Amino acid sequence: MIVAAGGGGDAVAAAMLHAALYGDEDFGVILTYAWDRLLIDPVPGPRGARDFTGLRPITPTVSAVPAEARPIAPAGSTLPLLAAALPHTFALLDPGQGTVGITCQLEELISHLEPVSIDLLDVGGDILARGDEPTLKSPLADALTLAAASQVNAPVRLLIAGPGLDGELPPDELRPLLGPLVHTLTAKDVGPVSSILEWHPSEATAMLAATARGVRGTCEIRDAGLLVPLTDEAPRVHEVDLGQALTRNNLASALRDTTTLNEAEAHSREICDFSEIDYERNKAARLKGQKPVELDAEAALSQLDRFEAGARSRGVTHVTFRRITAAFNLSGSQRGALRQLLMKSRPDQYDAPLWRVTTTS
C-alpha cells in the first residue's frame, strides 16, 4: 500500500514507484486525496466521499474510486481517469474529520488489507518543511497525512521522490535531511504512467518522469516562474525517518488531534501564516466569470518565440505546459489545446512531458 501524501501528482508517482519497487504482479492500493488544481476541480479544497457517485466501499470509512465513479458537479477529479488508466486500486483519503479521521481510515485499511508494506510518498520533499519557509506553498495535505501516519499501529516508511522538484524547498536544504537511497527512477519506470503524463497537470511528477528519462537542465514552473534544477539527484527516491520528519514539521505536530478540516486550516494559518485552501478560494473568486482568451495559433507561436528568448536569458532549458499557459495569459482549460498546438508545430522541442526551450533564437 502506498499513501500519496499530497494527492494529485503524488498518486501518479505512487503508481510509477509501485512498478519500480514491487513489480507488476500485485498492483496494490494507492490511498490518495481527491484534491486537484482548479483547472480540474473548480471547487476549492479536497473532495470527500459525499462528492462522488459510484464509489466502492472497502471499509466503513474508506471507499475505492473506480473508473465508473463520477464527481458530483461542479466538482471535478482525476481519480476516475487514473483508475481507468492504471491497474491499481485508488482508495479515497478524506480529510473532512482532520487527522483523527485520516488515522482511522489508515488503520481500517491496514487491518482490512494486511499489506506487506506501507509507504508514505511525497514528491519534492515539502513534507519535511518546518512551516515558516518563504517558498512553501502547499503544506496542509502533506502535514495531515504525516500526522496520521505517525499514529497508526504499523510500520510506515516515508519516501521522498525527486527532492526539490516541487519548488518549495531547495535541494541544498533537503539534502542533509534525506536518508538512504531506495531507488533511482529510470525511463522504464516511467512507462506505466507515460500516457497519463500527457494530460495530468502535475508539474513535480512531470519533472520527476522527465529526469528519469534523462532530461537535465533548469525548468521554469508555475505562474510565478520558479526555477527548478533538473539534476542527477532529481529522479532519486530516498527514505526519511518518519519520527524525525514529524519533529521537524511543526504543522504536522500541531495537527495530530484535529477532528475537522477547518481546525486543520486554522493551524496552518497560525503556523505557516496561510492556508492553501484560502489561496484556492481567492483564485476561484478571481476566475469566476472570467471569459477565456481565444487561442490564436499564429499569435501563440509568435508569443512562444518571445517567451523562449526571455527564458534563455534566465538560464531556462525547459518549461512545464502550465508555465507556458500562464505566461501566455491563457486559462488552465486551454492548456491542452496549447500543448497540442506547440507539439504539432515544433515536435522536436517536446522532452516528454516537458517543453524544451530552443538554444538559439
MIKOLMI-593081 format. One record per residue (C-alpha): residue in one letter; residue number from 1; y negated, z, x negated. Coordinates in nm, 2 decimals. Example, Ala and Ser with C-alpha at 12.3 -4.5 7.8 and 13.67 -1.06 7.14 Angstrom:
! residues 2
ATOM   residuo   num        Y        Z        X
ATOM         A     1     0.45     0.78    -1.23
ATOM         S     2     0.11     0.71    -1.37
! end
This chain:
! residues 361
ATOM   residuo   num        Y        Z        X
ATOM         M     1     0.00     0.00     0.00
ATOM         I     2    -0.34    -0.09    -0.13
ATOM         V     3    -0.66     0.06     0.01
ATOM         A     4    -0.96    -0.17    -0.02
ATOM         A     5    -1.23     0.08    -0.10
ATOM         G     6    -1.53    -0.11     0.03
ATOM         G     7    -1.37    -0.36     0.28
ATOM         G     8    -1.49    -0.72     0.27
ATOM         G     9    -1.41    -0.88    -0.06
ATOM         D    10    -1.21    -0.58    -0.18
ATOM         A    11    -0.95    -0.68     0.08
ATOM         V    12    -0.92    -1.03    -0.07
ATOM         A    13    -0.90    -0.88    -0.42
ATOM         A    14    -0.63    -0.65    -0.30
ATOM         A    15    -0.42    -0.95    -0.19
ATOM         M    16    -0.47    -1.10    -0.54
ATOM         L    17    -0.38    -0.78    -0.71
ATOM         H    18    -0.08    -0.72    -0.50
ATOM         A    19     0.07    -1.05    -0.60
ATOM         A    20    -0.01    -0.98    -0.97
ATOM         L    21     0.13    -0.63    -0.98
ATOM         Y    22     0.41    -0.63    -0.72
ATOM         G    23     0.51    -1.00    -0.68
ATOM         D    24     0.57    -1.18    -0.35
ATOM         E    25     0.90    -1.02    -0.23
ATOM         D    26     0.73    -0.74    -0.04
ATOM         F    27     0.38    -0.82     0.08
ATOM         G    28     0.29    -0.47     0.17
ATOM         V    29     0.00    -0.33     0.36
ATOM         I    30    -0.37    -0.36     0.28
ATOM         L    31    -0.58    -0.09     0.45
ATOM         T    32    -0.94    -0.20     0.48
ATOM         Y    33    -1.26    -0.17     0.68
ATOM         A    34    -1.38    -0.44     0.91
ATOM         W    35    -1.72    -0.43     0.75
ATOM         D    36    -1.86    -0.78     0.68
ATOM         R    37    -2.20    -0.91     0.60
ATOM         L    38    -2.44    -1.00     0.87
ATOM         L    39    -2.37    -1.38     0.84
ATOM         I    40    -2.02    -1.29     0.96
ATOM         D    41    -2.09    -0.99     1.18
ATOM         P    42    -2.44    -0.97     1.32
ATOM         V    43    -2.38    -0.61     1.43
ATOM         P    44    -2.48    -0.36     1.15
ATOM         G    45    -2.22    -0.13     1.02
ATOM         P    46    -1.84    -0.13     1.03
ATOM         R    47    -1.63    -0.22     1.33
ATOM         G    48    -1.37     0.02     1.48
ATOM         A    49    -1.06    -0.03     1.68
ATOM         R    50    -1.26    -0.05     2.01
ATOM         D    51    -1.45    -0.35     1.87
ATOM         F    52    -1.13    -0.57     1.88
ATOM         T    53    -0.88    -0.71     2.12
ATOM         G    54    -0.52    -0.79     2.02
ATOM         L    55    -0.47    -0.51     1.77
ATOM         R    56    -0.12    -0.40     1.70
ATOM         P    57    -0.07    -0.02     1.68
ATOM         I    58     0.11     0.12     1.38
ATOM         T    59     0.04     0.49     1.42
ATOM         P    60    -0.17     0.69     1.67
ATOM         T    61    -0.49     0.63     1.47
ATOM         V    62    -0.41     0.31     1.27
ATOM         S    63    -0.37    -0.05     1.40
ATOM         A    64    -0.29    -0.37     1.23
ATOM         V    65    -0.53    -0.67     1.27
ATOM         P    66    -0.30    -0.97     1.33
ATOM         A    67    -0.41    -1.33     1.33
ATOM         E    68    -0.45    -1.34     1.70
ATOM         A    69    -0.68    -1.04     1.71
ATOM         R    70    -1.04    -1.11     1.80
ATOM         P    71    -1.36    -0.91     1.75
ATOM         I    72    -1.55    -0.84     2.08
ATOM         A    73    -1.87    -1.04     2.09
ATOM         P    74    -2.13    -1.02     1.95
ATOM         A    75    -1.93    -0.86     1.66
ATOM         G    76    -1.75    -1.07     1.40
ATOM         S    77    -1.48    -1.01     1.14
ATOM         T    78    -1.30    -1.19     0.87
ATOM         L    79    -0.98    -0.98     0.91
ATOM         P    80    -0.81    -1.21     1.17
ATOM         L    81    -0.87    -1.50     0.94
ATOM         L    82    -0.73    -1.31     0.64
ATOM         A    83    -0.42    -1.22     0.85
ATOM         A    84    -0.37    -1.58     0.94
ATOM         A    85    -0.40    -1.70     0.58
ATOM         L    86    -0.20    -1.43     0.40
ATOM         P    87     0.14    -1.27     0.45
ATOM         H    88     0.01    -0.91     0.41
ATOM         T    89    -0.03    -0.66     0.70
ATOM         F    90    -0.40    -0.58     0.73
ATOM         A    91    -0.45    -0.23     0.87
ATOM         L    92    -0.78    -0.13     1.01
ATOM         L    93    -0.97     0.16     0.84
ATOM         D    94    -1.21     0.31     1.10
ATOM         P    95    -1.48     0.54     0.96
ATOM         G    96    -1.61     0.65     1.30
ATOM         Q    97    -1.48     1.00     1.25
ATOM         G    98    -1.61     1.03     0.90
ATOM         T    99    -1.39     1.13     0.61
ATOM         V   100    -1.18     1.36     0.82
ATOM         G   101    -1.08     1.07     1.04
ATOM         I   102    -1.01     0.84     0.74
ATOM         T   103    -0.80     1.11     0.58
ATOM         C   104    -0.59     1.14     0.90
ATOM         Q   105    -0.55     0.76     0.91
ATOM         L   106    -0.43     0.76     0.55
ATOM         E   107    -0.19     1.05     0.60
ATOM         E   108    -0.04     0.89     0.91
ATOM         L   109     0.01     0.56     0.75
ATOM         I   110     0.16     0.71     0.44
ATOM         S   111     0.40     0.92     0.65
ATOM         H   112     0.50     0.62     0.86
ATOM         L   113     0.54     0.36     0.58
ATOM         E   114     0.65     0.59     0.29
ATOM         P   115     0.51     0.34     0.04
ATOM         V   116     0.64     0.34    -0.32
ATOM         S   117     0.28     0.32    -0.45
ATOM         I   118    -0.07     0.38    -0.32
ATOM         D   119    -0.36     0.21    -0.49
ATOM         L   120    -0.73     0.25    -0.41
ATOM         L   121    -0.90    -0.06    -0.53
ATOM         D   122    -1.27    -0.12    -0.59
ATOM         V   123    -1.42    -0.45    -0.72
ATOM         G   124    -1.71    -0.39    -0.95
ATOM         G   125    -1.69    -0.01    -1.00
ATOM         D   126    -1.97     0.12    -0.78
ATOM         I   127    -1.72     0.38    -0.66
ATOM         L   128    -1.80     0.55    -0.99
ATOM         A   129    -2.17     0.58    -0.92
ATOM         R   130    -2.34     0.92    -0.92
ATOM         G   131    -2.57     0.81    -0.63
ATOM         D   132    -2.91     0.81    -0.80
ATOM         E   133    -2.87     0.47    -0.98
ATOM         P   134    -3.16     0.24    -0.90
ATOM         T   135    -2.93    -0.06    -0.89
ATOM         L   136    -2.69     0.10    -0.63
ATOM         K   137    -2.68    -0.10    -0.30
ATOM         S   138    -2.36    -0.01    -0.11
ATOM         P   139    -2.22     0.33    -0.19
ATOM         L   140    -2.12     0.46     0.15
ATOM         A   141    -1.79     0.27     0.22
ATOM         D   142    -1.65     0.34    -0.13
ATOM         A   143    -1.76     0.71    -0.11
ATOM         L   144    -1.58     0.76     0.22
ATOM         T   145    -1.25     0.62     0.10
ATOM         L   146    -1.27     0.81    -0.23
ATOM         A   147    -1.34     1.13    -0.05
ATOM         A   148    -1.05     1.07     0.19
ATOM         A   149    -0.80     0.95    -0.08
ATOM         S   150    -0.87     1.27    -0.28
ATOM         Q   151    -0.74     1.48     0.01
ATOM         V   152    -0.41     1.32     0.10
ATOM         N   153    -0.09     1.48     0.00
ATOM         A   154     0.03     1.19    -0.20
ATOM         P   155    -0.04     1.04    -0.54
ATOM         V   156    -0.32     0.77    -0.52
ATOM         R   157    -0.41     0.55    -0.82
ATOM         L   158    -0.77     0.45    -0.84
ATOM         L   159    -0.81     0.09    -0.98
ATOM         I   160    -1.14    -0.08    -1.08
ATOM         A   161    -1.12    -0.46    -1.10
ATOM         G   162    -1.40    -0.66    -1.25
ATOM         P   163    -1.61    -0.39    -1.40
ATOM         G   164    -1.98    -0.46    -1.33
ATOM         L   165    -1.92    -0.77    -1.12
ATOM         D   166    -2.08    -0.62    -0.81
ATOM         G   167    -2.41    -0.60    -0.99
ATOM         E   168    -2.45    -0.23    -0.90
ATOM         L   169    -2.36    -0.05    -1.23
ATOM         P   170    -2.40    -0.23    -1.56
ATOM         P   171    -2.08    -0.28    -1.77
ATOM         D   172    -2.22    -0.07    -2.06
ATOM         E   173    -2.24     0.23    -1.82
ATOM         L   174    -1.90     0.17    -1.67
ATOM         R   175    -1.71     0.11    -1.99
ATOM         P   176    -1.68     0.47    -2.10
ATOM         L   177    -1.56     0.57    -1.76
ATOM         L   178    -1.26     0.33    -1.75
ATOM         G   179    -0.91     0.44    -1.82
ATOM         P   180    -0.60     0.24    -1.92
ATOM         L   181    -0.59    -0.13    -1.87
ATOM         V   182    -0.34    -0.21    -1.59
ATOM         H   183    -0.37    -0.59    -1.58
ATOM         T   184    -0.58    -0.88    -1.68
ATOM         L   185    -0.60    -1.13    -1.39
ATOM         T   186    -0.52    -1.49    -1.46
ATOM         A   187    -0.55    -1.82    -1.28
ATOM         K   188    -0.20    -1.78    -1.15
ATOM         D   189    -0.30    -1.45    -0.98
ATOM         V   190    -0.59    -1.63    -0.80
ATOM         G   191    -0.36    -1.88    -0.64
ATOM         P   192    -0.27    -1.69    -0.33
ATOM         V   193    -0.63    -1.64    -0.23
ATOM         S   194    -0.78    -1.97    -0.35
ATOM         S   195    -0.83    -2.12    -0.01
ATOM         I   196    -0.98    -1.80     0.12
ATOM         L   197    -1.25    -1.80    -0.15
ATOM         E   198    -1.36    -2.14    -0.02
ATOM         W   199    -1.51    -1.97     0.29
ATOM         H   200    -1.52    -1.59     0.22
ATOM         P   201    -1.88    -1.47     0.14
ATOM         S   202    -1.79    -1.20    -0.12
ATOM         E   203    -1.97    -1.26    -0.44
ATOM         A   204    -1.80    -1.00    -0.65
ATOM         T   205    -1.45    -1.12    -0.57
ATOM         A   206    -1.56    -1.48    -0.62
ATOM         M   207    -1.67    -1.39    -0.97
ATOM         L   208    -1.35    -1.20    -1.03
ATOM         A   209    -1.15    -1.51    -0.94
ATOM         A   210    -1.37    -1.74    -1.15
ATOM         T   211    -1.34    -1.52    -1.46
ATOM         A   212    -0.96    -1.50    -1.40
ATOM         R   213    -0.97    -1.88    -1.42
ATOM         G   214    -1.16    -1.87    -1.75
ATOM         V   215    -1.52    -1.91    -1.64
ATOM         R   216    -1.77    -1.74    -1.88
ATOM         G   217    -2.14    -1.71    -1.88
ATOM         T   218    -2.41    -1.54    -1.67
ATOM         C   219    -2.40    -1.56    -1.29
ATOM         E   220    -2.70    -1.51    -1.07
ATOM         I   221    -2.62    -1.34    -0.73
ATOM         R   222    -2.78    -1.21    -0.41
ATOM         D   223    -3.11    -1.26    -0.26
ATOM         A   224    -3.28    -1.08    -0.55
ATOM         G   225    -3.12    -1.30    -0.82
ATOM         L   226    -2.94    -1.03    -1.01
ATOM         L   227    -2.78    -1.14    -1.34
ATOM         V   228    -2.41    -1.05    -1.39
ATOM         P   229    -2.23    -1.13    -1.72
ATOM         L   230    -1.90    -1.32    -1.69
ATOM         T   231    -1.72    -1.19    -1.99
ATOM         D   232    -1.36    -1.14    -2.11
ATOM         E   233    -1.38    -0.79    -1.96
ATOM         A   234    -1.46    -0.92    -1.61
ATOM         P   235    -1.10    -1.01    -1.50
ATOM         R   236    -0.96    -0.68    -1.62
ATOM         V   237    -0.82    -0.41    -1.39
ATOM         H   238    -0.84    -0.05    -1.51
ATOM         E   239    -0.71     0.28    -1.38
ATOM         V   240    -0.96     0.57    -1.35
ATOM         D   241    -0.87     0.93    -1.28
ATOM         L   242    -0.93     0.99    -0.91
ATOM         G   243    -1.04     1.35    -0.96
ATOM         Q   244    -1.29     1.26    -1.23
ATOM         A   245    -1.43     0.98    -1.00
ATOM         L   246    -1.48     1.23    -0.72
ATOM         T   247    -1.65     1.48    -0.95
ATOM         R   248    -1.89     1.21    -1.07
ATOM         N   249    -1.96     1.06    -0.72
ATOM         N   250    -2.20     1.31    -0.56
ATOM         L   251    -2.19     1.13    -0.23
ATOM         A   252    -1.81     1.13    -0.20
ATOM         S   253    -1.81     1.50    -0.28
ATOM         A   254    -2.06     1.57     0.00
ATOM         L   255    -1.87     1.36     0.25
ATOM         R   256    -1.53     1.54     0.23
ATOM         D   257    -1.58     1.74     0.56
ATOM         T   258    -1.77     1.48     0.76
ATOM         T   259    -1.64     1.41     1.11
ATOM         T   260    -1.88     1.12     1.22
ATOM         L   261    -2.03     0.82     1.06
ATOM         N   262    -2.37     0.94     1.15
ATOM         E   263    -2.31     1.25     0.95
ATOM         A   264    -2.19     1.05     0.65
ATOM         E   265    -2.51     0.83     0.68
ATOM         A   266    -2.73     1.14     0.67
ATOM         H   267    -2.56     1.25     0.34
ATOM         S   268    -2.62     0.90     0.20
ATOM         R   269    -2.99     0.92     0.28
ATOM         E   270    -3.02     1.26     0.12
ATOM         I   271    -2.82     1.19    -0.20
ATOM         C   272    -2.89     0.82    -0.25
ATOM         D   273    -3.23     0.80    -0.07
ATOM         F   274    -3.10     0.53     0.16
ATOM         S   275    -2.82     0.42     0.39
ATOM         E   276    -2.68     0.07     0.36
ATOM         I   277    -2.64     0.06     0.74
ATOM         D   278    -3.01     0.12     0.77
ATOM         Y   279    -3.06    -0.18     0.54
ATOM         E   280    -2.83    -0.39     0.77
ATOM         R   281    -3.02    -0.27     1.08
ATOM         N   282    -3.36    -0.36     0.93
ATOM         K   283    -3.23    -0.70     0.82
ATOM         A   284    -3.07    -0.77     1.15
ATOM         A   285    -3.40    -0.69     1.32
ATOM         R   286    -3.59    -0.93     1.09
ATOM         L   287    -3.33    -1.21     1.15
ATOM         K   288    -3.33    -1.17     1.53
ATOM         G   289    -3.48    -1.47     1.70
ATOM         Q   290    -3.54    -1.64     1.37
ATOM         K   291    -3.49    -2.02     1.40
ATOM         P   292    -3.28    -2.17     1.13
ATOM         V   293    -3.44    -2.43     0.90
ATOM         E   294    -3.27    -2.77     0.93
ATOM         L   295    -3.07    -2.87     0.63
ATOM         D   296    -3.20    -3.19     0.49
ATOM         A   297    -2.96    -3.34     0.23
ATOM         E   298    -3.22    -3.53     0.02
ATOM         A   299    -3.46    -3.23     0.02
ATOM         A   300    -3.18    -2.99    -0.07
ATOM         L   301    -3.07    -3.19    -0.37
ATOM         S   302    -3.43    -3.22    -0.50
ATOM         Q   303    -3.47    -2.84    -0.45
ATOM         L   304    -3.14    -2.79    -0.64
ATOM         D   305    -3.29    -2.97    -0.94
ATOM         R   306    -3.59    -2.74    -0.94
ATOM         F   307    -3.38    -2.43    -0.88
ATOM         E   308    -3.15    -2.52    -1.17
ATOM         A   309    -3.44    -2.57    -1.40
ATOM         G   310    -3.56    -2.22    -1.33
ATOM         A   311    -3.21    -2.08    -1.36
ATOM         R   312    -3.16    -2.23    -1.70
ATOM         S   313    -3.49    -2.07    -1.82
ATOM         R   314    -3.34    -1.74    -1.71
ATOM         G   315    -3.02    -1.79    -1.91
ATOM         V   316    -2.81    -1.85    -1.60
ATOM         T   317    -2.49    -2.06    -1.63
ATOM         H   318    -2.35    -2.00    -1.28
ATOM         V   319    -2.47    -1.90    -0.93
ATOM         T   320    -2.30    -1.80    -0.61
ATOM         F   321    -2.34    -2.01    -0.30
ATOM         R   322    -2.50    -1.71    -0.13
ATOM         R   323    -2.77    -1.71    -0.41
ATOM         I   324    -2.84    -2.08    -0.36
ATOM         T   325    -2.86    -2.04     0.02
ATOM         A   326    -3.11    -1.75    -0.02
ATOM         A   327    -3.31    -1.94    -0.29
ATOM         F   328    -3.34    -2.24    -0.05
ATOM         N   329    -3.46    -2.00     0.23
ATOM         L   330    -3.17    -2.11     0.45
ATOM         S   331    -2.99    -1.88     0.69
ATOM         G   332    -2.65    -1.74     0.60
ATOM         S   333    -2.49    -1.95     0.87
ATOM         Q   334    -2.59    -2.26     0.67
ATOM         R   335    -2.41    -2.15     0.36
ATOM         G   336    -2.10    -2.35     0.44
ATOM         A   337    -2.29    -2.67     0.51
ATOM         L   338    -2.50    -2.64     0.19
ATOM         R   339    -2.19    -2.58    -0.01
ATOM         Q   340    -2.02    -2.89     0.13
ATOM         L   341    -2.32    -3.10     0.06
ATOM         L   342    -2.35    -2.98    -0.31
ATOM         M   343    -1.98    -3.02    -0.37
ATOM         K   344    -1.97    -3.37    -0.23
ATOM         S   345    -2.28    -3.48    -0.42
ATOM         R   346    -2.21    -3.32    -0.75
ATOM         P   347    -1.84    -3.22    -0.76
ATOM         D   348    -1.83    -3.18    -1.14
ATOM         Q   349    -2.05    -2.87    -1.11
ATOM         Y   350    -1.80    -2.67    -0.90
ATOM         D   351    -1.64    -2.40    -1.11
ATOM         A   352    -1.43    -2.26    -0.82
ATOM         P   353    -1.56    -2.07    -0.64
ATOM         L   354    -1.90    -2.07    -0.82
ATOM         W   355    -2.16    -2.33    -0.88
ATOM         R   356    -2.22    -2.43    -1.25
ATOM         V   357    -2.58    -2.48    -1.35
ATOM         T   358    -2.63    -2.80    -1.54
ATOM         T   359    -2.71    -2.76    -1.91
ATOM         T   360    -2.97    -3.03    -1.92
ATOM         S   361    -3.24    -3.14    -1.68
! end
